[in-house]
């Protein structure tokens, strides 16, 4: 994820009512008197980065699962033929991208 995006998200997380702009890596506070310190912002960036990273498996799974249309088709044919292709496809994605 973009570093400036994390910095902006951290600033908003720390001071949700403050207007903030990131211009070439410089934080511009629009209406805040209680501006967080650089170390507070960095700690929040680190926390947000860890939260984002912890969900990588979910982002990987989202693109690896068959489309909903394909899943519906698999479910139909599984019911019709007594097979488990949909369950097998989902299990394969979950095995490839396990939860941490």
C-alpha positions as CSV (number, residue, x, y, z in Angstrom):
1,X,0.0,0.0,0.0
2,X,1.1,3.6,-0.7
3,X,3.1,5.1,2.2
4,X,1.4,8.5,1.8
5,X,-2.0,6.7,2.0
6,X,-0.9,5.1,5.3
7,X,0.3,8.5,6.6
8,X,-3.0,10.1,5.7
9,X,-4.9,7.2,7.2
10,X,-2.8,7.4,10.4
11,X,-3.4,11.1,10.7
12,X,-7.2,10.7,10.2
13,X,-7.2,7.8,12.7
14,X,-5.4,9.9,15.3
15,X,-7.4,13.1,14.7
16,X,-10.6,12.1,12.9
17,X,-12.0,15.7,13.0
18,X,-8.9,17.4,11.6
19,X,-8.5,18.1,8.0
20,X,-5.2,16.8,6.7
21,X,-3.5,16.9,3.4
22,X,-0.3,15.1,2.3
23,X,1.7,17.2,-0.2
24,X,4.9,15.6,-1.5
25,X,5.3,13.8,1.8
26,X,4.6,16.9,3.9
27,X,1.6,16.7,6.3
28,X,-0.5,19.8,6.3
29,X,-3.0,20.1,9.1
30,X,-6.0,22.3,8.1
31,X,-7.8,22.7,11.4
32,X,-6.2,21.0,14.4
33,X,-4.5,22.5,17.4
34,X,-3.6,19.2,19.0
35,X,-1.3,17.9,16.2
36,X,0.1,14.4,16.9
37,X,3.8,14.0,17.1
38,X,5.9,12.3,14.4
39,X,6.4,9.3,16.7
40,X,2.6,9.0,17.3
41,X,2.0,9.2,13.5
42,X,4.7,6.6,12.9
43,X,3.3,4.2,15.5
44,X,-0.1,4.5,13.9
45,X,1.3,3.9,10.5
46,X,3.0,0.8,11.8
47,X,-0.3,-0.4,13.4
48,X,-2.2,0.2,10.2
49,X,0.4,-1.5,8.1
50,X,0.3,-4.6,10.4
51,X,-3.5,-4.7,10.2
52,X,-3.3,-4.4,6.4
53,X,-0.6,-7.0,6.1
54,X,-2.6,-9.4,8.3
55,X,-5.4,-9.5,5.7
56,X,-3.2,-10.4,2.8
57,X,-4.6,-13.9,2.8
58,X,-8.1,-12.5,2.4
59,X,-7.1,-10.4,-0.6
60,X,-5.4,-13.4,-2.2
61,X,-8.4,-15.6,-1.6
62,X,-10.8,-13.0,-3.1
63,X,-9.0,-13.1,-6.5
64,X,-8.4,-16.9,-6.4
65,X,-12.0,-18.0,-5.7
66,X,-14.1,-18.9,-8.8
67,X,-16.5,-16.2,-9.8
68,X,-19.9,-16.2,-8.3
69,X,-21.3,-17.2,-11.6
70,X,-18.9,-20.2,-11.7
71,X,-19.7,-21.1,-8.1
72,X,-23.4,-21.1,-8.9
73,X,-22.8,-23.3,-11.9
74,X,-20.7,-25.7,-9.8
75,X,-23.3,-25.8,-7.1
76,X,-26.0,-26.7,-9.6
77,X,-24.0,-29.5,-11.2
78,X,-22.9,-30.8,-7.7
79,X,-26.5,-31.1,-6.7
80,X,-27.4,-32.7,-10.1
81,X,-24.4,-35.2,-10.1
82,X,-23.8,-35.7,-6.4
83,X,-20.3,-34.3,-6.7
84,X,-18.3,-31.8,-4.6
85,X,-16.5,-29.6,-7.2
86,X,-17.6,-26.3,-5.5
87,X,-16.5,-27.5,-2.1
88,X,-13.3,-28.8,-3.5
89,X,-12.6,-25.5,-5.3
90,X,-13.2,-23.5,-2.2
91,X,-11.1,-25.9,-0.1
92,X,-8.2,-25.6,-2.5
93,X,-8.2,-21.8,-2.3
94,X,-8.4,-22.0,1.5
95,X,-5.5,-24.5,1.6
96,X,-3.4,-22.3,-0.8
97,X,-4.0,-19.1,1.2
98,X,-4.6,-20.2,4.9
99,X,-5.5,-17.8,7.6
100,X,-2.4,-16.8,9.6
